Amino acid sequence: MSVIVVLIGASLIVAAGFLSAFIWAVKSGQYDDRYTPSVRILFDNKEENK
C-alpha cells in the first residue's frame, strides 16, 4: 500500500514539473507564431520589377 503513495507522490512531482515547463514556455514566447509555416508560404514578400 505504501508503494501507491510513493507512486502518486512521484507522479505529482513529474506533473508539476511539466506544468512549470509549459508555463515557462508560454511566458517566454515559445507559442507566439503569428503565421504558421503553411500560411507563410502564401505571402509573397519579394517585390517584382515593373
C-alpha positions in Angstrom: 0.0 0.0 0.0 2.9 2.4 0.7 4.1 1.9 -2.9 0.9 3.5 -4.2 1.6 6.6 -2.0 5.1 6.8 -3.3 4.0 6.5 -7.0 1.3 9.1 -6.5 3.8 11.5 -4.9 6.3 10.9 -7.7 3.6 11.4 -10.4 2.5 14.7 -8.8 6.1 15.9 -8.8 6.6 15.0 -12.5 3.2 16.6 -13.4 4.2 19.8 -11.5 7.5 19.8 -13.5 5.7 19.6 -16.8 3.2 22.3 -15.8 6.0 24.7 -14.8 7.9 24.0 -18.1 4.7 24.7 -20.0 4.0 27.9 -18.1 7.7 29.0 -18.7 7.4 28.3 -22.4 4.2 30.3 -22.7 5.7 33.3 -20.8 8.9 33.2 -22.8 7.1 33.5 -26.2 7.6 29.9 -27.5 4.0 29.9 -28.8 4.0 33.4 -30.4 3.7 32.3 -34.0 1.6 34.8 -35.9 1.8 33.0 -39.2 2.3 29.3 -39.3 4.7 27.9 -42.0 1.8 26.6 -44.0 0.2 30.0 -44.3 3.5 31.9 -44.6 4.2 30.4 -48.0 1.1 32.1 -49.4 2.6 35.6 -48.8 5.0 36.9 -51.4 7.4 39.3 -49.8 9.5 39.8 -53.0 8.9 43.0 -55.0 8.6 42.5 -58.7 10.2 44.9 -61.2 7.6 46.8 -63.1 
